[in-house]
């Protein structure tokens, strides 16, 4: 009986301790939530670094700066651009993937990086596993351009010439070899790939006649096409360009050919949700601002209005599409 009474007393004492501690914890909960909210509202408290995996002045760089400068104004902190070139855009992507997931490093990635998942045997990053899609910026028209004096004037003629003269034609790649590799796989033509560290360098050699052709955005090629220095062979998108409606698409001659270039901002996986939300909000507002809309229009970029879910689905589908394309065409991934 005494033991039972003693046990009951101990139980009541423990219950009271538990009640007191639970009450204290519940009392602190609003403070904890307020602290979390304060952290979310405080972000950012320092400059945000934007990694651009291509050279300064290249199409990707120009697009990134046009959007992120305004986004920085809206965030209340400057966006500092860091160009990390090399390895077809993979070096910059890997640097960003290995950065601290604190909301202060973001990277602009594109179709090129989605395709790179299958174009290279070994990569130091996974587009799906190492990044959080923040927001899609837009879609850019790209053109297959060549020297104006080249003796081919259509996609079928280029395919025939490349088959009849293996290795004679040269393709200057400013970071994306995907367009020419896809063309070679679909046509059986043999074109020599010449790699450059950026689109600007490839364009310089193309204009100088040191390479025969390349693929680049209208931003990098439009003025040269209008001046007659380059010939636009085809759009690599699935639709014709509004600026050059007379130029056909590759798909009109090669079903299955699609190199539509989109751009998006990503953060390292693990970046806090409030930081991602703040970035998405600021960039979305920047994309709606008249000055950015005008700038992107001048660059022939169509701003995107997709939701985060739609953008994430685009990335997943793009990675899968290029994996299927590489497998179907028998392209050999690069080392």
C-alpha positions in Angstrom: 0.0 0.0 0.0 2.8 2.4 0.9 4.6 1.5 -2.3 1.5 2.2 -4.3 1.1 5.6 -2.6 4.7 6.4 -3.2 4.4 5.4 -6.9 1.4 7.6 -7.3 3.2 10.5 -5.8 6.1 10.0 -8.2 3.8 9.8 -11.1 2.0 13.0 -10.1 5.3 14.8 -9.7 6.5 13.7 -13.2 3.2 14.7 -14.7 3.5 18.1 -13.3 7.0 18.5 -14.6 5.8 17.4 -18.1 2.9 19.9 -18.0 5.2 22.7 -16.9 7.8 22.0 -19.7 5.0 21.5 -22.3 3.5 24.9 -21.3 6.9 26.6 -21.6 7.5 25.0 -25.0 4.1 26.1 -26.2 4.7 29.6 -24.9 8.0 29.8 -26.9 6.4 28.5 -30.1 5.1 32.0 -31.3 8.6 33.4 -30.7 10.2 30.6 -32.7 7.7 31.1 -35.6 8.3 34.9 -35.4 12.0 34.3 -35.6 11.6 32.1 -38.7 9.4 34.8 -40.2 11.9 37.4 -39.4 14.6 35.4 -41.1 12.4 35.1 -44.2 11.7 38.8 -44.2 15.4 39.7 -43.7 16.7 37.8 -46.8 18.8 38.9 -48.5 21.2 40.7 -46.1 24.1 40.7 -48.6 24.8 40.6 -52.3 23.6 37.5 -54.3 26.1 35.8 -56.6 24.9 34.8 -60.0 27.1 32.2 -61.8 27.0 32.4 -65.5 28.6 29.3 -67.1 29.5 31.2 -70.3 31.7 34.1 -71.3 30.9 37.7 -70.6 29.0 39.2 -73.5 27.6 35.9 -74.8 23.9 35.5 -75.2 23.4 33.7 -71.8 25.4 36.4 -70.0 23.4 39.3 -71.6 20.1 37.7 -70.8 21.1 37.0 -67.2 22.3 40.5 -66.6 19.2 42.1 -68.2 17.0 40.2 -65.8 19.0 39.9 -62.6 20.1 43.5 -62.3 16.4 44.5 -62.0 15.8 41.5 -59.7 18.6 42.8 -57.5 17.0 46.2 -57.3 13.8 44.6 -56.2 15.6 42.4 -53.6 17.4 45.4 -52.2 20.8 43.8 -52.7 23.1 43.8 -55.8 23.5 40.7 -57.9 27.2 40.1 -58.6 27.8 38.1 -61.8 30.6 35.6 -61.9 31.4 34.1 -65.3 32.8 30.6 -65.0 33.4 29.3 -68.5 34.5 26.0 -69.8 33.5 22.4 -70.6 30.3 23.4 -72.6 28.9 25.2 -69.6 29.5 22.3 -67.2 32.3 24.0 -65.1 30.0 26.9 -64.0 27.2 24.5 -63.3 29.4 22.3 -61.1 30.7 25.3 -59.2 27.1 26.4 -58.5 26.0 23.0 -57.5 28.8 22.8 -54.9 28.1 26.2 -53.5 26.6 26.7 -50.0 22.8 26.3 -50.2 22.1 29.5 -48.4 20.3 31.5 -51.0 23.3 33.7 -51.9 24.4 31.7 -55.0 22.2 31.1 -58.0 23.1 30.0 -61.6 21.6 30.5 -65.0 21.2 27.1 -66.7 19.6 26.2 -70.1 18.7 23.6 -72.6 22.4 23.0 -73.0 22.8 21.7 -69.4 19.7 19.5 -69.7 21.3 17.9 -72.9 24.7 17.7 -71.3 23.3 15.1 -68.9 23.4 12.6 -71.8 26.1 14.2 -74.0 28.8 13.6 -71.4 29.7 10.4 -69.7 30.8 12.0 -66.4 29.5 15.2 -64.9 30.2 16.8 -61.6 26.5 17.7 -61.2 23.0 16.5 -61.8 20.5 19.0 -63.1 17.7 17.2 -61.4 19.3 16.2 -58.1 21.7 19.1 -57.4 19.5 22.1 -58.2 16.2 23.7 -57.2 14.4 25.4 -60.2 13.7 28.9 -59.1 12.1 30.4 -62.2 12.2 30.1 -66.0 13.3 33.3 -67.7 12.3 32.7 -71.3 12.9 31.0 -74.6 15.3 32.2 -77.3 15.3 31.6 -81.0 18.5 30.1 -82.3 19.8 30.0 -85.9 22.1 27.7 -87.9 24.3 30.3 -89.7 27.1 29.8 -92.2 29.6 31.7 -94.3 27.8 33.6 -97.0 30.1 32.1 -99.7 29.6 28.5 -98.7 28.3 26.4 -101.7 25.1 25.2 -99.9 21.9 27.0 -99.4 19.5 24.6 -97.8 19.4 21.9 -95.2 19.2 19.0 -97.7 22.2 20.5 -99.6 24.2 20.8 -96.4 23.4 17.2 -95.5 24.4 16.0 -99.0 27.6 18.0 -99.0 28.6 16.8 -95.5 28.2 13.2 -96.6 30.1 13.7 -99.9 32.9 15.7 -98.2 33.5 14.0 -94.8 35.3 16.3 -92.3 35.7 19.2 -94.8 33.1 21.4 -93.2 33.8 22.9 -89.8 31.3 23.9 -87.1 32.4 26.5 -84.5 30.7 25.7 -81.2 30.6 28.5 -78.6 29.6 26.1 -75.8 26.9 23.9 -77.4 27.9 21.0 -79.7 24.4 19.5 -79.4 23.0 21.1 -82.6 25.7 19.8 -84.9 25.9 16.4 -83.2 22.1 16.0 -83.6 22.4 17.0 -87.3 25.1 14.5 -87.9 23.2 11.7 -86.2 20.0 12.4 -88.2 21.7 12.9 -91.6 24.8 10.8 -91.6 26.9 13.9 -92.5 30.4 14.4 -91.2 31.2 17.8 -89.9 34.3 18.7 -87.9 33.6 20.3 -84.5 35.8 23.2 -83.4 35.3 24.2 -79.8 35.5 27.8 -78.4 35.2 29.2 -74.9 32.2 31.4 -75.9 29.9 32.3 -78.7 31.6 35.6 -79.4 34.9 33.8 -80.2 33.1 31.4 -82.5 31.3 34.2 -84.3 34.6 36.1 -84.8 36.2 33.1 -86.5 33.1 32.4 -88.5 33.0 36.0 -89.8 36.7 35.7 -90.6 36.1 32.6 -92.5 38.2 30.3 -90.2 35.2 28.1 -89.6 32.2 27.4 -91.9 29.1 27.5 -89.6 27.7 27.7 -86.1 24.5 27.9 -84.1 23.8 31.0 -82.0 20.9 33.2 -80.9 19.5 36.0 -83.0 21.2 38.4 -80.6 24.6 37.2 -81.8 23.7 36.7 -85.5 20.9 39.1 -86.5 23.1 42.1 -87.4 25.5 39.9 -89.5 22.6 38.3 -91.3 21.1 41.6 -92.2 24.5 42.9 -93.4 24.9 39.9 -95.7 28.0 38.6 -93.8 26.3 35.4 -92.7 23.6 33.2 -94.3 20.8 31.9 -92.0 20.3 28.3 -93.0 17.5 27.4 -90.6 16.0 28.0 -87.2 16.8 25.2 -84.7 13.5 25.8 -82.9 10.3 24.1 -84.1 8.9 27.4 -85.3 10.2 30.1 -87.7 11.5 33.3 -86.3 9.2 36.3 -86.5 12.3 38.4 -87.5 13.2 36.1 -90.3 9.9 34.4 -91.5 11.5 33.3 -94.7 14.1 31.1 -92.9 12.8 27.5 -92.5 13.1 25.4 -89.4 15.3 22.3 -89.3 12.2 20.2 -88.5 10.8 21.0 -91.9 13.5 18.8 -93.4 14.6 16.7 -90.4 11.6 15.4 -88.3 12.7 15.1 -84.7 15.3 17.9 -84.8 14.6 20.4 -82.0 17.1 22.6 -80.3 14.9 25.1 -78.5 17.0 27.2 -76.1 15.4 28.2 -72.8 17.0 29.8 -69.8 16.2 29.5 -66.1 17.6 30.5 -62.7 18.4 27.7 -60.3 19.7 27.4 -56.7 21.7 24.6 -55.1 19.5 21.9 -53.6 18.9 22.5 -49.9 18.5 26.3 -50.4 15.9 27.5 -47.8 12.3 27.7 -49.1 11.9 31.4 -48.0 15.0 32.4 -50.0 13.8 30.5 -53.1 10.4 32.2 -52.8 12.0 35.6 -52.4 14.2 35.1 -55.4 11.3 33.8 -57.5 9.1 36.7 -56.5 11.8 39.3 -57.4 12.7 37.7 -60.7 9.1 37.3 -61.6 8.4 41.0 -60.9 11.6 41.9 -63.0 10.2 39.9 -65.9 7.0 41.9 -65.7 8.8 45.3 -65.6 8.5 47.3 -68.9 12.3 47.9 -69.1 13.1 44.2 -68.8 10.4 43.2 -71.2 11.7 45.8 -73.7 15.3 44.5 -73.2 14.3 40.9 -73.7 12.3 41.8 -76.8 15.4 43.4 -78.3 17.2 40.2 -77.6 14.4 38.2 -79.2 13.7 36.4 -75.9 10.1 35.5 -75.1 9.6 35.8 -71.3 8.1 32.8 -69.6 5.1 32.9 -67.3 5.3 29.3 -66.2 4.6 28.2 -62.6 7.4 26.5 -60.6 5.8 23.1 -61.2 5.6 23.7 -64.9 9.2 24.8 -65.0 10.4 21.7 -63.0 8.4 19.5 -65.4 10.1 21.2 -68.4 13.5 20.4 -66.9 12.6 16.8 -66.3 11.1 16.3 -69.7 14.1 18.0 -71.4 16.6 15.8 -69.7 14.6 12.7 -70.6 14.1 13.9 -74.2 17.8 14.3 -74.8 18.6 11.0 -73.2 16.1 9.3 -75.6 17.6 11.3 -78.5 21.1 10.2 -77.7 20.0 6.6 -77.4 17.9 6.6 -80.5 20.5 8.3 -82.8 23.4 6.3 -81.5 25.4 9.5 -80.5 28.5 8.7 -78.4 28.7 10.7 -75.2 31.8 12.8 -74.7 34.3 12.0 -72.0 
